[in-house]
Amino acid sequence: MGAGDLIEVWTLLEEDQDRLRNKSGANRLGFALLLKFFEGEARFPEDAGEIPVPAVSYVAQQVKVSTEEWAAYDWSGRAIKRHRTEIRAAFGFRECTKEDQAQLAEWLAVELCGVELNRDRLAEAVVARCRNDRLEPPTPGRITRLVGSAVSTFEERLCAATVGRLSAATRSRLDDLIAEDAGTDAESAGGGGTFFTELKAGPA
């Protein structure tokens, strides 16, 4: 991280300093670092390691707190919960609820899963949508589960829609092929399996 980036991203403005007036020690430094991280990323860090060491030193100088206090910041106590609430309010964000996550999964299933197969890019789309809607994104683990749910929903709906377009006669023939395939699954790879046996053996 260059000096220019450090100054641009991690410099505390007057309004930032105002929010620190009732805080001291580890809480003062911790709040300041979370505040500037959220300002740049629109989310909170998962742990202390996400914040660059030069940023810790630079912010510590500004708030007149020893850098060693950063190690004492409590990541699971009541103070950090208050800090997060205050920081969200400062930027006009709110937590992403279960209802929000369900809506995000539905949005993915309807709008993106049909045109984007890469799950990492789907996850990135979720984060971007959250920022646009001023929602604090879910944790990476929850986003992964959300994307998986959306993909499953899309595939189930696609299959149902496809089957719905088939005639009764075609569905009956497919059922017969599947029944025949079930009876030949035990055959060796070299010995004349059905079309479905060969299809299942192929990549993806």
C-alpha positions in Angstrom: 0.0 0.0 0.0 1.5 3.3 -1.1 1.5 6.5 0.9 -1.0 8.0 -1.5 -3.5 5.2 -1.0 -3.0 5.3 2.7 -3.8 9.0 2.9 -6.7 8.7 0.5 -8.4 5.8 2.1 -7.5 5.9 5.8 -7.4 9.7 6.6 -10.0 10.6 9.3 -12.1 13.6 8.3 -13.7 16.0 10.7 -17.0 14.2 10.9 -15.0 10.9 11.6 -13.2 12.5 14.5 -16.5 13.8 15.9 -17.7 10.1 16.1 -14.7 9.2 18.2 -15.1 11.8 21.0 -16.7 9.4 23.5 -14.3 6.5 22.7 -10.9 5.7 24.1 -8.1 3.1 23.9 -8.8 -0.1 21.9 -12.4 0.9 21.2 -11.3 4.3 19.8 -8.8 2.7 17.4 -11.1 -0.2 16.6 -14.0 2.0 15.8 -11.9 4.3 13.6 -10.5 1.3 11.6 -13.9 -0.3 11.1 -15.3 3.1 10.0 -12.8 3.7 7.3 -12.8 0.0 6.2 -16.6 0.1 5.8 -16.4 3.5 4.0 -14.2 1.8 1.3 -15.6 -1.7 1.2 -19.3 -1.3 2.2 -18.8 -4.2 4.6 -17.0 -5.0 7.8 -13.7 -7.0 7.9 -14.0 -10.6 8.8 -11.1 -10.3 11.2 -8.2 -8.0 12.1 -6.0 -9.5 9.5 -8.0 -7.9 6.7 -6.8 -4.4 7.7 -3.3 -3.7 6.5 -0.6 -3.1 9.1 0.3 0.4 7.7 -3.3 1.4 7.9 -3.4 0.5 11.6 -0.3 2.5 12.3 -1.5 5.5 10.3 -5.0 5.6 11.9 -3.5 5.0 15.4 -1.4 8.2 14.9 -4.4 10.2 14.0 -6.5 9.0 17.0 -3.5 9.2 19.4 -3.8 5.6 20.5 -1.0 3.1 20.6 -1.0 0.5 17.7 -0.8 -2.2 20.4 -4.3 -1.4 21.4 -5.6 -3.0 18.1 -4.7 -6.4 19.4 -7.0 -5.7 22.5 -10.0 -4.8 20.4 -12.9 -7.3 21.2 -14.4 -8.8 18.1 -17.2 -10.5 19.8 -18.3 -8.2 22.7 -21.1 -5.7 23.0 -18.9 -2.7 22.1 -18.2 -3.9 18.5 -21.9 -4.5 18.0 -22.6 -0.9 19.0 -19.8 0.2 16.7 -21.2 -1.6 13.8 -24.7 -0.3 14.4 -23.3 3.3 14.6 -21.2 2.9 11.4 -24.1 1.4 9.4 -26.2 4.4 10.4 -23.5 6.8 9.5 -23.5 5.5 5.9 -27.2 4.8 5.6 -26.8 1.1 5.6 -28.7 -1.7 7.4 -28.1 -5.3 8.2 -29.2 -7.9 5.6 -32.1 -9.8 7.1 -33.2 -13.4 6.3 -36.0 -11.8 4.2 -33.4 -9.7 2.3 -31.4 -12.9 1.6 -34.4 -14.7 0.3 -35.1 -11.8 -2.0 -31.5 -11.8 -3.2 -31.7 -15.5 -3.9 -34.9 -15.1 -5.9 -33.4 -12.2 -7.8 -30.4 -14.4 -8.8 -32.6 -17.3 -9.8 -34.8 -15.1 -12.0 -32.3 -12.6 -13.4 -28.8 -14.0 -13.5 -28.6 -17.8 -13.1 -29.8 -18.3 -16.7 -27.0 -16.2 -18.2 -24.1 -16.6 -15.6 -22.8 -20.1 -14.6 -19.8 -19.0 -12.6 -20.7 -19.0 -8.9 -18.0 -16.6 -7.9 -19.4 -14.0 -10.3 -22.9 -14.7 -8.9 -21.5 -14.0 -5.4 -19.9 -10.8 -6.7 -23.3 -9.7 -8.1 -24.9 -10.2 -4.7 -22.3 -8.0 -3.0 -22.8 -5.3 -5.7 -26.6 -5.5 -5.3 -26.2 -5.1 -1.6 -24.1 -2.0 -2.0 -26.6 -0.5 -4.4 -29.5 -1.2 -2.0 -27.4 0.0 1.0 -27.4 -3.4 2.7 -24.5 -4.8 4.6 -23.7 -7.9 2.6 -24.1 -11.3 4.3 -20.9 -13.2 5.4 -19.0 -15.0 2.6 -20.3 -18.3 3.8 -23.9 -17.1 3.7 -23.4 -15.7 0.3 -22.1 -19.1 -0.9 -25.2 -20.8 0.5 -27.5 -18.1 -1.0 -25.9 -18.6 -4.5 -26.3 -22.4 -4.1 -30.0 -22.0 -3.2 -30.6 -19.7 -6.2 -28.9 -22.1 -8.6 -30.9 -25.0 -7.3 -34.1 -23.0 -7.7 -33.3 -22.0 -11.2 -32.5 -25.6 -12.3 -35.7 -26.9 -10.7 -37.8 -24.3 -12.4 -36.0 -24.9 -15.8 -36.6 -28.6 -15.6 -40.2 -28.1 -14.6 -40.8 -25.6 -17.5 -39.0 -28.0 -20.0 -41.1 -31.0 -18.9 -44.2 -28.9 -19.1 -43.6 -28.2 -22.8 -43.3 -31.9 -23.7 -46.3 -33.9 -24.9 -47.6 -36.8 -22.9 -46.3 -39.2 -25.5 -42.8 -37.7 -25.4 -42.8 -37.9 -21.6 -43.9 -41.5 -21.7 -41.1 -42.4 -24.1 -38.5 -40.6 -21.9 -39.9 -42.6 -18.9 -39.4 -45.8 -20.8 -35.8 -44.8 -21.7 -35.0 -44.1 -18.0 -36.6 -47.3 -16.9 -34.5 -49.2 -19.5 -31.4 -47.3 -18.3 -32.0 -48.3 -14.7 -31.9 -51.9 -15.8 -28.6 -51.6 -17.6 -26.6 -49.6 -15.0 -24.8 -52.7 -13.9 -23.3 -53.3 -17.4 -19.6 -52.8 -17.8 -18.3 -49.6 -19.4 -17.3 -51.4 -22.6 -20.5 -53.1 -23.1 -23.4 -51.3 -24.9 -25.2 -49.3 -22.4 -28.2 -47.1 -23.2 -28.1 -43.5 -24.4 -28.7 -42.3 -20.8 -25.9 -44.5 -19.5 -23.5 -42.9 -22.0 -24.8 -39.4 -21.2 -24.3 -39.8 -17.5 -20.7 -41.1 -18.1 -19.7 -37.9 -19.9 -18.2 -34.8 -18.5 -20.7 -32.6 -16.4 
